[in-house]
């Protein structure tokens, strides 16, 4: 299987950096409340220091959305959406031990993290402009077709696993209690993205192992190293 970004994406967004990991054994995952508490404290400290729009990681994603012709206050990257919800409610709904942990790490770093059930993404995923023929499954049970040119996580079977890049994930590949293995994708555009993603890789490996899952392979992607095979 594979994960990559299309040439068109790199041409338009040369500052893009990505971290990819695989994890198995999700049916054995257990929540680590101490980890979530420590991450929540980090999130609180950062939110007390600045608004989401002032965070360089989110500011870079807002600029990226603007370059795609999207209003960044209407379409927010996943980490900003999580942070704004958390600032209001000081909590998030629980879904799955791995997803809950990744949501907290995403907020702590203000960087979007996507997680896909590998049994539901065909041979792999390419982040690319949509053709308009892809099918996207909403969490309300509806099917949409992304507009031609919209950036999606697309598989070779015609499924779009996201809309507007990091705005919204598809229900098709969302983690469930039956999921056994997942692909984790972290993407950033800000000036220190390479360093921050390297730090995240270390933290994620330690944090995920504490949940009782099995770590697979991982790699940092850049314009000179675009393909993750697993």
N, C-alpha and C positions, 0 to 999 in steps of 0.2 A: 504494500500500500504506500501511498505517498501524500505529501502536502507541499504545495508550492504557490508562488504568486506569478501571474502572467506578466509577460514583458511590458504590456501596456500599463500595468500597475506600477512597476518599477520606474518606467519612464516618467510617469506623472507624479510619483511620490518617492524620489531618490533617498530621502531621509528615513524611510521605513526600515525598521528592524523587527525581528520576530524571534520568539522562543517557542519551540515545539517539544512536547513530551508525550510519551505514551504510558499508560497505567493500566494494569490488569487486576483481577481479583476484587472487583468492586462489590461483589455480593458479600464479601467479608468485611467491608468498611464499617468503621464505628466512629462516632463523633468524639472528638477530643475537646471537651468544654474549656479546658485551660488554654488551649491554643486560641479558641474563638474569643475568649476573654482578653487575652494579651493583644490580639489583633484589634479588637474593639477599642482598647485603650489607645493604641496607635492611631486609629481612625479619628477618635475624639480629639486627640492632641492636634492632629493636622487640621481638622475642621475648625478648631478654635483659633488657628493661626491665620487661615485664609478661606475665602470663598472658592467654590469649585472652579469657577472661570479663571481664577488667578493661579491655579495649579499649572505648572508648565506642561505636565503630561496631558492634561485636558485641553489646555490652550492650543497645543499642537494638533490634537484631534479636531478641535473646532475649526482650525485653519484648514485641515484636510477636508472636512465636510464642506466648507465654503468653496474650496477648489472644485469639489464635485457638483457644485450648483445647489447645495442644500443649505437651508437656514439652520445654523448650529444651535439656535435656541428652540427650534421645532424638532429637529432630529439630533439626539444626543448619543454619543458613544456609550457603550454599556456601563463603563465605570462611572461616568458622570451621572447616569440615570440611577445607579445604585447609591452613590453618595448623596444625591439630592433626596432620595427616598429615606435613606438612613438618617440624614440630618433632621428630617421631619418627624420620623417615628422612633428613632433610636433603636430600631430592631428590624430584622428582615424575616420573612416567612422561612421555615425550614423545609427543604426539599429532599436532600440526600447528603450524607456526611461529606462526600467529596465536593459536591456543588456548593454546600454551605461554606466549607473551608475556602474554596477558590473565590467565592464571592467576597469573603472578608479580605483575602490577600489582594484581590483586585482593588478594593476600596483603600487598603493601606498604602498601595503604590499609586493609586489613581490611574491604573492602566487596565484596559479591557482584557478579560480572559474568556475565551470561548472553549467549551468542552463538548465533544461529539462522541456519541456511541459509535464505535468503529464498525459494529455490525450493520449500521444504517447509512454508511457513506460510500458504498460501492468500492471501487478500486482506490479511491482517494479524493482529495479536494484540491481544487485550484481556485485561488482568489482572483477573479477576473471580471471583465465587463459581461453582463448578461446579454444573451441573444434576444431575449423576450419570449422564448419558448419554454424556459424552465418552469417547473412547478414548485411552489413554496407552500408548505403546510402551516397554517396558523395554529395557535393553541386553542382556538375556538372551533376547530374542526373544518375550517374553510380552506380552499386552495386559491392561491394568487399566482399571477405571472409578473415577475419583475419587469420593469421597463427596459427596453434595449439600451445598453450602455451603463446601466446601474451596476455598481460593484457588488458581487455576491460571492459566497463560498459555494462553488458549483462542483458537482460530481459528474463523471462521464455518462451517467444514466439519465441526465436531464433534471436532476433535483437541485434546487437552490436551498442551501442550508442556512442562509442569512438573507436579510434585506438591508440595503444601504450599508454594506460592509459590516460595521460593528454596531449597527443600530438595533437589530432584532434577530434572534436566532429562530430557526424553524423547529416546530414540534417533532418533525420526523426523526431527527437525530438527537433529541434531548435525552439526558440521562434519566433512567427510570430504575425501579428496584430490580428489574430483570437485566440491566446492563452489566456486562462482564468486563469489558475493556473500553477505554476511551482515548481519544486524541485531544490533547490540551494545546491551545494556540494562544499566545500572548503577543500583542502587536503594539508598537509605539513609534512615535515620530519625533519626539523632543530631543534636545541637544545631547543629553546624557543617556539616551535610550540603550545604547550598547552596554554601558556599565550597569545600568539599573536592571536590565534583563539578565545579565550574568549573576547579579546578586539575587534576583528572583529565582533563578534556576537552583541555586544552592538552598534557598529557603524552601522552595516547593519540594525538593527531593526529601529534605528532612521532615517537613510538615506532612506530606502525603504518606511517608513511611510510618509515621506515628498513627495514622488512621487504620493501619493494618492491610493496606493494599500492596500490590507488587509493582515496583518501579520498572519501567521498560527503558527505552532509549530516549535521548534528548539531544537537541542541537540548537545553536543560535544561527538564525538566517540573516543574510544581508544580500546586497546586490551581487556580490562576488560568490556567494554560497546560497543558492536559492532553493535547493531541493532537500526535503527530509523524507527518507525512505524508511519504512518500518514494517 
